[in-house]
Amino acid sequence: MLMEQRQSPGNTGSVTLFNQVGPLRLLFAALVVFCLLLAFLPDGNGTGWYVLSAHVAPALVVLIIWVLLFDLLMASILMSQKHDQERLRYRHILLWDGSLLVTLIAFWGPFFTSLLTN
């Protein structure tokens, strides 16, 4: 038998970011922060770690953008089917994913526009 756990509106004191957004989205946000940090690494002179910032991170950023867009779409679809607390949870997820997407585009946008203009 499938049982759904519901919280009463007055019992929201124990809701944390981990419970609200979920562990996989938090790990995904850590990956976004890692890519944001790689945006500041210099391209280097061909030694070692420059490969991460010059080749791996741009490809990873494109994939992350697609996953964030898909998660935004799925969260909006699931939000339309829920009520009350679950609807609020999905609204927070939409804000979470949207802020990650805007931040990622703001940091990596100049890199991709320079690729498209050259």
Buried (B, 14 or more C-beta within 10 A) or exposed (E): EEEEEEEEEEEEEEBEEEEBBBEEBEEBBEBBEEBBEBBEEEEEEEEEEBEBBBEEBBEBBEEBBEBBEEBBEEBBEBBEEEEEBBBBBBBBBBEBBEEBBEBBEEBBEEBBEEEEEE
